[in-house]
Amino acid sequence: MYLELFLASTLVAVGSIIFGRFEEGAPRWRRLSKLFLFLAVTAIVSKVFGRTWALLWIFSAGLWGFSVHTWWCKRHGVGVLSAEPRKKYYQLRGWKWPG
């Protein structure tokens, strides 16, 4: 289980560094709860179903998330990798525009 949690934590950390700018308006409690939920599900899947299913969960969750993200961005006319136009992105997320 430690390997699975290490991989999941590493992916979350790298993802936060690379894609964190897209969550800058999200409350801290929401970002932390997503982290703890992902790690909890990873631990449960590892304990109940084993390492293979846990690794499948870790990597498929990321692919599923990217697929939903791509669909949502294209549907709303926002850049998938840039979140441009920024003002529209903030409005769609329900965040206050800083400018």
N, C-alpha and C positions, 0 to 999 in steps of 0.2 A: 504494500500500500504506500510505502514511503516514496518509491520511484514515481508512482502515479501522481501523488500530491506535489512532488518536486516538479514534475513536468507541467502540471496544471498551473502551479504558482509561477513558474518561469514564463509560460505562455501569457499569463495575465500580466506579469510585469512588463514583458516586451510589448505586448499589445497596448498597455497603458502609456508606455513611452512613445510609441509610434502614433497611436490613434487617440491619445488623451485629449488632444485639442478639440475633438468632436464632442467631448463630454464636459467641457469647461463650465457650462451653465447648469449642469445637473447637481443636485444637492449631494453633499458628502455621504449622507446616510444611504442614499440610493446606490452610489458607487461601491460603498463598503458592503452593502447587503448583496449586491451582485457577486462580489468576490467570495463572500462567505457561503452563499448558496452554491456557487460553482464548485468550491472546494468540498462542501458537504456532500453534494451529489456524487462527486468523484470518489470520495471516501466510501460512500454507501455502495456504489456500483462495484468498486474494487473489492469490498468485503463480501458482498452477496454473490456477485457474478464472476469475480476474478479479474486478473490483470488484463487479459485480452479485451474484455468488454469495457473496462475502465479506459483503456487507451483509445478504443473506438469512440467512446463517449467524449473524451477530451478533444479529439481532432474533429469529430463530426459536429460538435457544438459550435466550433469556430467556423466551419464551412456553412452550417445552417445560418448562423448569425450574419455572415458576410452575404449570403444569398438574400436574406430578408432585407438587409441594409441596402443592397444594390437595387432590389425591387422598389423599396420605399423611396429611395432617392430619385430613381428614374420616373416614378409615378408623380412625384411632386416637383420635378424640374430642377433638382439640386445635383451638383456634381458629386459623383460617387466617392472620389478620392480627395476632393478639394472642399466640399460643402459650400461651393459657390453657387449663387450669390449668398454671402454670409448673412445678410439681413433677412433674407427669406428663410434661411435655415433656422435662425434664431426664432423667427415668428412661428414656424412650423413646430418647433420644439416647445414653444410657450415660454421662452426666455425673454428677458428684457434686453433690448439692444443697447450696448454700451455707448454708442456714438450719438 
